[in-house]
Amino acid sequence: MTAVDSIAIIGLGLMGGSLGLALVRAGYQVTGWDQNPEIIKEAYQAGAINRMPKDLMDAVGKASVVFIATPVESIAAMIKDCLPLVRPGTIFTDLGSIKTKVLEAVFQFLPESQYFVAGHPMTGSEQHGLGAADPFLFQNAAYLIIEDPRTPSQAADLIIELVESVGAQIIKLTAAEHDRIVSMVSHLPHLIAATLAKTAGTVERKHPGTLGLAAGGFRDTTRVALGSPEVWRGIIRGNLDQVIKAIDTFQAELINLKEILTTGEVSVLDQFLTEAQEVRRQIPAKNKGFLSLLHEMVVTIEDRPGTIVNVLRYLADVGLNIKDIEILRVREGTGGTLRLALESDKAVNDGVKVLESHGFKVKKR
């Protein structure tokens, strides 16, 4: 299997555009294709591709690797359309969030001269479209690669090399494992958020002003409901059996909670909430996908110009690499709290010392 000399990305929305930006930034030659010619032009102007193709054949004809970043319903059809246009040995790979049905569909027609590596980056945004593309979307994100006997290890290894070059972390799963897990941690949360938002809309019609009082908790809980209905329709339908099982599990817990509230047993309610709290604590903070917990510290900052910049500069001056950053709270006039994730416990200890020496209040987390 030859080295990668050219990459094509089909579908230049949020995921395809972000991947293009990241791969170009990593030094690869990338072209791309989208049904909308204006999007291709925008992708080139944004630096998500470094060559504008004349047509689909021009995009994929000389590519060593073709990433399919279309909605899941069209992944197999898109690969089929590309087959007459590509050279022998081309590797196709996808970014879709369902795997079993995609694999079944693709291997019904894929010839022995081409390869398919099923993949799924566990990252994204409630925003969609090329305008929301981010070259750092894949950094420290779990990227799931599906182990399948029909996929040669050399092809999978080449895709892994590409994915790691944009900062993602590889996790290998079977298609069945993948679909079961994402139904619970991705697909069900989206449907719950959508249901909660829809329920609040029903109440708003009866009692206007309800949504006007929706605070941070409600907005955070329902944020993913902003995702594209077109994209999510295909995802849910493509993993329907596992999604229904996840809904059944959630419904059983909801019925249990209703019974607890009906009986009025305070101690049982406390136990329910405590168990939920403990489960939530097991999830790494700001975890992108299924990654191990990053080492973190929390910095209290004042509300004055340049404070955050100074924090980052002091850490950079001693060679500390920040893996993730989040503003946890902002209090106008008084300041806020900054969460910083670093690569090791030693790095956090060093960072705490540096920032404390500059007068910051810092705590390991």
N, C-alpha and C positions, 0 to 999 in steps of 0.2 A: 504494500500500500504506500503510495507516494505522499510526500509532504504537501502541505496546503500551499498552493500558489495563488488561489483566488477563491473568494467566498461570495455567495449570493444569498440575499435575504428576501424571501417572498412575504410581503405584508409589512408595511412600514408604519405601523401604528405605535402605540406606547412600547410594547415589548420588542418588536422588530427594530424600531427606531433607536431604542436604548441599546440594544445589542450592537447595532451598526456603529453608534457613537463609541461604544466601548472597544469594539474590534479595530476600528480605524485608529483609535487612540493607542491601541496595543501594537500598531504597526502593520496590520494586515491590509491587503487589497480587497476592498469590499464593493460590490455593486448590489443593486436591489430592484425589486419590482413591486408595483402596487397597481390595483385596478384603476386608481385615479392618477392620471399623468401629472397632475399638479402636485400630488404628494411626493412623487419621485423627484420632481424639481426642488421641492422644499427640503427633502432629505439630503439632496446634494448640497444645497446652500447651507444647511445646518451642519454638514460634515458627518452625517450618518452613513453616507456612501461616498466613495471618492471617484466613482465613475458612473455616468448616466447611461443606461442601456437604451438602445433604439426600440427593443421589444423584448418579450420574454425569452426568446432564444438567445438574444445577445446577452441577457442577464445570466442565464444558467449554462450556456453552451460550453464555456471553458472553466466552469467552477469545479473545484475539487470537493467542496462542501456546499450543500444547499440547506439553509435553515428555513423551515416553514413556520411563519409567525402569523398565520391566519386564524380566524375562529376555528374551534375544534371540528365543527361540522364539515369544513371544507379541506381539512388537512390531507386526507387520502386522495381526494379528487385533484388537489393541486399537485401532488406528487405524480399522479397518473398523467396529468397534462404535461409535466416536465420531462417525463421519461424519453419521448422521442427526440428531445432537444439536447440531452446531456451525453457526455462521453462515457465509455465504460469505466467502472471503478468509482463513479461519483457516489458520495455519501450523502444521503438525505437524513435530516434530523428535524424534530419538531419541538415546539415550546408549549404544547397543549397540556391542559390540566386533567385530562382523562387519558388512560393508556390502553386498557384492554381492548376496547372497540377500535381504537386507532390501529393498534398492531394487527388485529384480525383483518381489518379492511386492507391495509397496505400489503401485507404478505399474501393476499389473494392474487395480486397481479405483479408484485415486484420481481423482476428477472434476476438471475444469478449474477449478472454483470454489474448490478447496483446494490447498494447497502442502505439499511435503515437503522438508525440509532434513536430510540424513543427517549425523549428528555423532557424535563419540566422544571424550570426555575421557580423556586418558591419565593417569589418576590413580585411586586407590582404596585399598583396605585389605584385608588378609586377614580382617578382621572383617566382619560383615555385619549388616544390620538397622538400623532407625531409631536404636537406642541408640548405634550407632557413628558416627552422622552428625556431620559437622564443617563449620562454616560457612567454614573456610579451606581446604577440600580442593582447591578449584580454583585457588587463588592460585599463580601461576607454573607452572601445569600446561599442557602442550600440549593444545590442544583441536582435534581434527582435524575439519575441515569438508570434506565430499565434493563435489567439482565434478561436476555432472551436467547435461547439456543440458536435462533435463526440469524442472530447478529454476530458477526465475527469480532473477536476480541480486539483485533487491530483497528477496526473501524471505531469501536467504542473508545479505545485509547486515544485516538486522534481527536475525537469530539471532546473528551475529557481534557486534553491538552489545551484546546481552544477555550473551553469554558474556564479553566483555571487561569488562563492568561488575562481574563477580565475580572479576576478577583473572587470568583464564586468557589464554593466548597462542595465537593462531590459526595453524594450519598447514593449507593446502589441498592435498588429494590426490585422485586418482581412486579409485574403489572398488577397482579391481584393485591399485593401488599400496598402498592401505591394508591390504587383506587379506594381501598378500604380506609386508609389513613386520611387522605385528602377529603373524603366525604365528611369526616368528623371535624377536621381542623380548618377546612376551607369552605366546602360547599354548604354544610349545615349553618355555620355562622353567617354566611351571606343571606341564606333564606330566613334565618331568625331576625337579622337586621332589617330585611325587607318587610317581614311580617310586623315587626315592632313599629316601623315607620308607617306602614299602611294602617295599623291599628290607631296610632296617634292621629292620623289624618281623619279617620272615622270619628274620633272623639272631637277633633277640631271643628268638624261640621256641626256637631251638636252643641259644642261649647266653644265658640270662637275665642281665641286668645290663648288656647292651650299651648300651641306650638311656640308662641311668642315667649313663653317662660321655659322652653327647653334649654337646659344648661349644658355644661361640658360633658357630663356623664351620658346624657341622652345622645348628644352629637357624636361622641366617641363610639358609643355602642352601635349607632346606625350608620356610621361613616361609610362602611363598605357597600351599603345599599345604593350608593351613588354610581356603582359600577355599571358598565354598558349592558342593558337588557339583552341586546343581540348576542353578546359574548356569553353571558351567563345562561341564556336559554340553551345553547348548545352544550355547555358544560353539564348542566343539571340533567338534561335528557340523555346525555352520553354516559352518565354514571348513575342512572336512575335507581337501580336495585340497591346499591350501597347508600345512596342518599335517603331512600325510604327507610332503610334499616337505622340510619343515624337519627332520622326524625322519630322513629318508634322509640328509640332509646331516650331521646330528649323528652318526648311526650310522657313516658313513664315517670321520669324525674319530675316533670311539671305536675302530673297528677299527684305524685307523692307530696310535693310541696303544698298543693291545695288542701290535701287531707291534713297535713300538719297545721296549716293555718285554721282550718275548720274546727279542729279539736281544741285549738288554743293552748296547746302544750308549749310553754315558753322554753323549757329545757330541750325539747326535741327540735324546735326552731333554731336554738343556739347551736345544737349539734350539726344541723344541716348547714348553717352558715359557716361554722368553723371548718367542716370538712371541705366545703367549697373554697374557703380561703387557703387551706393547706394545698389543695390541688393547684390553685392559681399560683402559689408561691413556687411550685416546681417548674414553672415555665420561665426560662431565662428572660431577663429584662431585655426589651428591644431585640428579641431573637428573630432573625430572618430565617424562617424555616426550621430545620431540625439541627441547629448548631449547638455546640456546647456554650455554656455561659461565658461571656467575656468578663474580664476583670474590670471592676468599675469603681469610680469615686464620685461623690457629689460635692459640688462647690457652691457655696453661697456667694452671690455677687451683688454688688450695689448697682443702683439705677443711675449710671452715669456713662457718658460716651466713652467708647474704647475699652470697657471693662472686659468683655468677652474676648476681644482681640488680644488684650494683654495676657489673659489666661492661656490662650493658644500659643502665643509667642514665647512665654516663659517655659512651656513644656517643649516646644520645638527647639529652643536654645540648648536644651540638654539631651536632644536626640530622641525624645519620646514620641512615638507614633500613635495618634489617636485613631482608633478603629471605628468609633461611633460617637455621636454627640447629640444631645437632646436638651432643650430648655423645658424643664419640668413645670416650673411656675414662674410667672412674671407678676410683680407687684409694683404698679406705677408709683414712683416717688420713693420707694424703699429698696427695690431690687428684685431678686429672684433666685432660682436654683438651677444649676447646670449639671447635667449628668454626663460624665465622660467615661468611655469604655476604652481600655488599653489591652495590649496583647498578653500581659502576664501579671502575676501578683507582684513581682519585683518592680515592674514598670509603674504599677499603681503606687507602691510604697515610695518610689523615687519621686513620682509626681506629687504626692501628698507633701513630701518634705520641701520640694521646690516651691509649691504654691503657698504653703504655710510661711516660708521664709519671706514671701512678698506680702504677708498680711492677710491672706485669704483664709476663711474658715472652710476646712475640707474634712470629709469623712469617707472612709472606705465603705463599699457596699457589696 
